[in-house]
Amino acid sequence: MKKTRVGLLFGGRSGEHEVSISSACAIARALDSAENREKYDILPFYIGKDGVWRGDAIARQVLESGTPLQSESLDRQSLWKFPPEAAEIEVWFPILHGPNGEDGTVQGLLALMQVPCVGSGVLGSAAGMDKLIMKDLFAQAGLPQVKYASVARSRVCPKLCDDLEEMLGYPCFVKPANLGSSVGIAKARSRAELEAALDSAATYDSRIIVEAGVQAREVECAVLGNEDPKASTLGEITFESDFYDYETKYTEGLAQLLIPAPVPDSVRDRIQEMAVQAFQAINGAGLARVDFFYVESTGEILLNEINTLPGFTATSMYPRLWDASGVSFPELVDRLIQLALARLTR
């Protein structure tokens, strides 16, 4: 049987470079598993922190070491020189987290190559990455969310802080609009912390989102599919830190994942239904992880956000949710590739 050549694309210029490498290592092992090695040939491609694409030999070195390549920026012409083996790819598996990876930019490039890729296309990826656009689409779909406000970096001033205090109160959360994995997020409990959080978020993005804090349990659901997506069992995240920040998310042992989440069946069913609705609201494809707040005291369920290219590391919720739902890691990777092949354009 002829094998399908899979381009495993990882690394990237975002602050989640190391997480991308960890995810790619796990996917490479799944593609080389007994279940998949007769189906697929892996051709890894590594995008360094300098933005340069590097082909098979160097990419495999990075996968074997699990650490970034130490390199200096090259001239701009190098950014447009793709490794020649890129022409051999039959389906791309991008596992690039953060800006220039899951925001539609790489998806647009791969679409121009006229080769299918795993995950959402340009629209779904861009909408899923931009928290403000995402929340507007969720609102249009009638999905309940916490109160939030949109802030332009150029408009941060004392009067704006007055308005935010009146509208959202404390605590509140300040986030750059276009970063993933809790990068740049801060919890504000006072005016001083709010001002500091806005200043910090403004260094990451010109658009900022401020959300009202809520006393709730954090529950997540994985979605898999194209036109007829399915929802996984639920997982709950518990942690000792003040909130689910970057360090807590990616440091083993700092957060505990409860799978399945200990919630009533009615809550489980509603969250699964809302996860699929959120996926469809942004025109998602392939995969996504959808995050919720469950206010146990009132039974209220609030949609937090969607991640169209979730992590595949040892601590990542997405593959663990599907494993608990009866889909092993190698089978999950196989299904994602088949979903990409079935969706040549979207």
C-alpha positions as CSV (number, residue, x, y, z in Angstrom):
1,M,0.0,0.0,0.0
2,K,1.3,3.4,-1.0
3,K,2.1,5.6,2.0
4,T,0.8,9.1,2.4
5,R,3.5,11.7,2.8
6,V,2.7,13.9,5.9
7,G,4.5,17.2,6.4
8,L,4.8,17.7,10.1
9,L,5.3,21.5,10.5
10,F,6.4,22.7,13.9
11,G,8.4,25.4,15.8
12,G,7.5,28.9,14.7
13,R,8.3,32.4,15.9
14,S,5.7,32.7,18.7
15,G,6.4,32.4,22.4
16,E,5.0,28.9,22.3
17,H,7.9,27.6,20.2
18,E,8.9,25.0,22.8
19,V,5.4,23.8,23.3
20,S,5.1,23.2,19.6
21,I,8.3,21.1,19.6
22,S,6.8,18.9,22.5
23,S,3.6,18.5,20.5
24,A,5.4,17.6,17.3
25,C,7.5,14.9,19.2
26,A,4.3,13.3,20.4
27,I,2.7,13.4,16.9
28,A,5.8,12.0,15.3
29,R,5.7,9.0,17.7
30,A,2.0,8.5,16.9
31,L,2.7,8.5,13.1
32,D,5.5,6.0,13.7
33,S,3.4,3.7,15.8
34,A,2.5,0.2,14.8
35,E,-1.0,1.4,13.8
36,N,0.2,4.1,11.5
37,R,3.7,3.4,10.2
38,E,2.4,1.4,7.2
39,K,0.0,4.3,6.3
40,Y,2.3,7.4,6.5
41,D,5.7,8.7,5.8
42,I,6.8,11.5,8.0
43,L,8.6,14.5,6.5
44,P,9.3,17.0,9.4
45,F,9.8,20.7,8.8
46,Y,11.1,23.0,11.5
47,I,10.5,26.7,11.5
48,G,13.2,28.3,13.6
49,K,12.7,31.3,15.9
50,D,14.3,33.3,13.0
51,G,11.4,32.3,10.8
52,V,13.5,30.1,8.4
53,W,12.1,26.8,7.3
54,R,14.5,23.8,7.8
55,G,13.9,20.4,6.2
56,D,14.3,16.8,7.1
57,A,17.8,16.5,8.6
58,I,17.7,19.5,10.9
59,A,14.0,19.0,11.7
60,R,14.7,15.4,12.9
61,Q,17.6,16.6,15.0
62,V,15.2,19.0,16.8
63,L,12.6,16.2,17.3
64,E,15.2,13.9,18.7
65,S,16.6,16.5,21.1
66,G,13.3,18.1,22.0
67,T,15.0,21.5,22.1
68,P,15.0,24.5,19.8
69,L,17.7,25.1,17.3
70,Q,20.1,27.8,18.4
71,S,20.4,29.9,15.2
72,E,20.9,33.5,14.2
73,S,18.6,35.4,11.9
74,L,19.5,35.1,8.2
75,D,18.9,37.5,5.4
76,R,15.2,38.0,4.4
77,Q,15.7,36.0,1.2
78,S,16.1,32.9,3.3
79,L,12.5,33.3,4.6
80,W,11.2,32.4,1.1
81,K,13.4,29.4,0.4
82,F,11.4,26.4,1.4
83,P,13.2,23.0,1.6
84,P,12.8,21.1,-1.7
85,E,11.1,18.2,-0.1
86,A,8.1,20.4,0.7
87,A,6.9,19.7,-2.9
88,E,6.5,16.1,-2.0
89,I,3.9,16.7,0.8
90,E,0.4,15.2,0.3
91,V,-1.1,16.5,3.6
92,W,0.3,19.0,6.1
93,F,0.0,18.6,9.8
94,P,0.8,22.0,11.3
95,I,1.3,22.0,15.0
96,L,2.3,25.6,15.4
97,H,0.9,27.3,18.5
98,G,0.2,31.0,18.9
99,P,0.6,33.9,16.3
100,N,1.9,32.9,12.9
101,G,0.8,29.4,13.6
102,E,-2.8,29.0,14.5
103,D,-4.1,32.4,13.4
104,G,-4.7,31.7,9.8
105,T,-1.4,32.9,8.4
106,V,0.2,29.5,7.9
107,Q,-3.1,28.0,6.9
108,G,-3.3,30.6,4.1
109,L,0.2,29.7,2.9
110,L,-0.6,26.0,2.9
111,A,-3.8,26.7,1.1
112,L,-1.8,28.5,-1.6
113,M,0.3,25.3,-2.0
114,Q,-3.0,23.5,-2.8
115,V,-2.3,20.7,-0.3
116,P,-4.8,19.8,2.4
117,C,-3.8,20.5,6.0
118,V,-5.0,19.3,9.4
119,G,-7.3,21.7,11.3
120,S,-9.3,24.8,10.5
121,G,-8.7,26.9,7.4
122,V,-7.9,30.6,7.3
123,L,-11.3,31.9,8.6
124,G,-11.8,29.4,11.4
125,S,-8.2,29.7,12.5
126,A,-8.2,33.5,12.5
127,A,-11.6,33.7,14.3
128,G,-10.5,31.2,16.9
129,M,-7.3,33.1,17.6
130,D,-8.8,36.6,17.9
131,K,-10.6,36.6,21.2
132,L,-12.7,39.6,20.4
133,I,-13.9,38.3,17.0
134,M,-14.4,34.9,18.6
135,K,-16.6,36.3,21.4
136,D,-18.6,38.4,18.9
137,L,-19.3,35.2,16.9
138,F,-20.3,33.3,20.0
139,A,-22.7,36.2,21.0
140,Q,-24.3,36.1,17.5
141,A,-24.8,32.3,18.0
142,G,-26.6,33.0,21.3
143,L,-24.0,31.3,23.5
144,P,-23.7,32.6,27.0
145,Q,-20.4,34.2,28.1
146,V,-18.9,36.3,30.9
147,K,-19.2,40.0,30.6
148,Y,-16.3,41.5,28.6
149,A,-15.0,44.8,27.1
150,S,-12.9,45.5,24.1
151,V,-10.0,47.9,24.7
152,A,-7.7,49.6,22.1
153,R,-4.2,50.1,23.3
154,S,-4.3,53.8,22.1
155,R,-7.3,54.5,24.4
156,V,-5.9,53.2,27.7
157,C,-6.4,56.1,30.2
158,P,-7.8,56.8,33.7
159,K,-11.3,57.3,32.3
160,L,-11.2,53.9,30.6
161,C,-10.2,52.3,33.9
162,D,-13.2,54.0,35.5
163,D,-15.5,52.6,32.9
164,L,-14.0,49.1,33.3
165,E,-14.3,49.2,37.0
166,E,-18.0,50.2,36.8
167,M,-18.8,47.6,34.1
168,L,-16.8,44.6,35.2
169,G,-15.7,45.1,38.8
170,Y,-12.9,43.1,40.5
171,P,-11.4,40.7,40.0
172,C,-11.2,40.9,36.2
173,F,-8.9,39.4,33.7
174,V,-6.9,41.3,31.1
175,K,-5.8,39.5,27.9
176,P,-4.1,40.4,24.6
177,A,-6.6,39.7,21.9
178,N,-4.3,37.5,19.8
179,L,-2.2,35.3,21.9
180,G,-2.8,31.7,23.1
181,S,-1.8,29.5,26.0
182,S,-2.5,32.1,28.6
183,V,0.5,34.2,27.4
184,G,0.2,37.9,28.6
185,I,-2.9,37.3,30.8
186,A,-3.1,38.9,34.2
187,K,-5.7,38.9,37.0
188,A,-6.5,42.4,38.4
189,R,-7.9,42.8,41.8
190,S,-7.4,46.6,42.2
191,R,-7.0,49.8,40.2
192,A,-3.2,49.5,40.4
193,E,-3.2,45.9,39.1
194,L,-5.7,46.8,36.4
195,E,-3.4,49.6,35.1
196,A,-0.4,47.3,35.3
197,A,-2.2,44.5,33.4
198,L,-3.4,46.8,30.7
199,D,0.2,48.1,30.2
200,S,1.5,44.6,30.0
201,A,-1.2,43.3,27.6
202,A,-0.5,46.4,25.4
203,T,3.1,45.2,24.8
204,Y,1.7,42.0,23.2
205,D,-1.2,43.4,21.1
206,S,-2.9,46.7,20.1
207,R,-6.3,45.1,21.0
208,I,-7.1,44.0,24.5
209,I,-10.0,42.1,26.1
210,V,-11.0,42.6,29.7
211,E,-13.3,40.0,31.2
212,A,-15.3,39.9,34.5
213,G,-14.0,37.3,37.0
214,V,-16.3,34.5,37.9
215,Q,-16.2,31.9,40.7
216,A,-16.5,28.8,38.7
217,R,-15.1,25.4,37.8
218,E,-13.1,25.1,34.6
219,V,-14.3,22.4,32.3
220,E,-13.1,21.5,28.8
221,C,-14.4,19.5,25.9
222,A,-12.7,18.3,22.7
223,V,-14.3,18.4,19.3
224,L,-13.4,16.3,16.3
225,G,-14.8,16.4,12.8
226,N,-15.7,18.6,9.8
227,E,-19.3,19.1,8.8
228,D,-20.6,16.6,11.5
229,P,-18.3,17.2,14.5
230,K,-18.5,15.1,17.6
231,A,-17.8,16.1,21.2
232,S,-15.6,14.1,23.7
233,T,-16.2,13.4,27.3
234,L,-15.4,16.3,29.6
235,G,-12.4,17.1,31.6
236,E,-12.0,19.5,34.6
237,I,-8.9,21.4,35.5
238,T,-8.0,22.0,39.1
239,F,-5.0,23.9,40.4
240,E,-3.6,25.7,43.4
241,S,-2.3,28.8,41.5
242,D,-4.4,32.0,41.4
243,F,-5.5,31.2,37.9
244,Y,-4.7,28.8,35.0
245,D,-1.6,30.7,33.7
246,Y,1.1,29.6,31.2
247,E,3.3,28.0,33.9
248,T,0.5,26.1,35.4
249,K,-0.8,24.9,32.0
250,Y,2.5,23.5,30.8
251,T,4.4,22.4,34.0
252,E,3.6,18.9,34.8
253,G,2.2,18.5,38.3
254,L,0.9,22.1,38.8
255,A,-2.5,21.3,37.4
256,Q,-4.7,18.2,37.8
257,L,-6.9,17.0,35.1
258,L,-10.1,15.1,36.2
259,I,-11.4,13.0,33.3
260,P,-14.3,12.5,33.1
261,A,-15.3,15.7,34.8
262,P,-17.5,15.0,37.9
263,V,-20.5,17.0,36.7
264,P,-24.2,16.1,36.4
265,D,-25.2,14.3,33.2
266,S,-27.4,17.3,32.2
267,V,-24.4,19.6,32.5
268,R,-22.2,17.3,30.5
269,D,-24.8,17.0,27.7
270,R,-25.2,20.8,27.6
271,I,-21.5,21.5,27.5
272,Q,-21.0,19.0,24.7
273,E,-23.8,20.6,22.7
274,M,-22.3,24.1,23.3
275,A,-18.9,22.9,22.3
276,V,-20.1,21.8,18.9
277,Q,-22.1,25.0,18.5
278,A,-19.0,27.1,19.3
279,F,-17.0,25.0,16.8
280,Q,-19.5,25.6,14.1
281,A,-19.9,29.3,15.0
282,I,-16.2,30.0,13.9
283,N,-16.3,27.7,10.9
284,G,-14.0,25.2,12.6
285,A,-12.7,22.1,11.0
286,G,-10.8,19.0,12.1
287,L,-10.2,19.7,15.8
288,A,-10.7,22.2,18.6
289,R,-10.7,22.3,22.4
290,V,-13.5,24.4,23.9
291,D,-13.2,25.8,27.4
292,F,-16.1,26.5,29.8
293,F,-16.9,28.0,33.2
294,Y,-19.4,25.9,35.2
295,V,-20.9,27.9,38.1
296,E,-21.9,25.1,40.3
297,S,-23.9,27.2,42.8
298,T,-26.4,28.3,40.1
299,G,-25.9,25.6,37.4
300,E,-24.9,28.3,34.9
301,I,-22.6,27.3,32.0
302,L,-20.5,30.0,30.4
303,L,-18.4,29.6,27.2
304,N,-14.9,30.8,27.7
305,E,-13.0,30.3,24.5
306,I,-12.0,27.9,21.7
307,N,-8.6,26.7,20.7
308,T,-8.4,25.5,17.1
309,L,-4.9,24.0,17.4
310,P,-4.6,22.7,21.0
311,G,-1.4,21.2,22.4
312,F,-0.5,17.6,22.0
313,T,2.0,17.4,24.8
314,A,2.1,14.9,27.7
315,T,0.0,17.3,29.8
316,S,-2.4,18.4,27.0
317,M,-6.1,18.0,27.6
318,Y,-7.2,17.4,23.9
319,P,-5.6,14.0,23.3
320,R,-6.3,12.9,26.9
321,L,-10.0,13.7,26.4
322,W,-10.2,11.6,23.3
323,D,-8.3,8.8,24.9
324,A,-10.9,8.7,27.6
325,S,-13.6,8.7,24.9
326,G,-12.1,5.6,23.3
327,V,-9.9,7.1,20.7
328,S,-6.2,6.4,21.3
329,F,-3.5,8.9,20.4
330,P,-2.4,7.1,17.2
331,E,-6.0,6.7,16.1
332,L,-6.6,10.4,16.8
333,V,-3.7,11.5,14.7
334,D,-4.9,9.2,11.9
335,R,-8.4,10.5,12.1
336,L,-7.2,14.1,11.9
337,I,-5.2,13.4,8.7
338,Q,-8.1,11.6,7.1
339,L,-10.4,14.6,8.0
340,A,-7.9,16.9,6.3
341,L,-7.8,14.7,3.2
342,A,-11.6,14.7,3.1
343,R,-11.7,18.5,3.2
344,L,-9.5,19.7,0.3
345,T,-10.9,23.2,0.4
346,R,-13.0,25.1,3.0
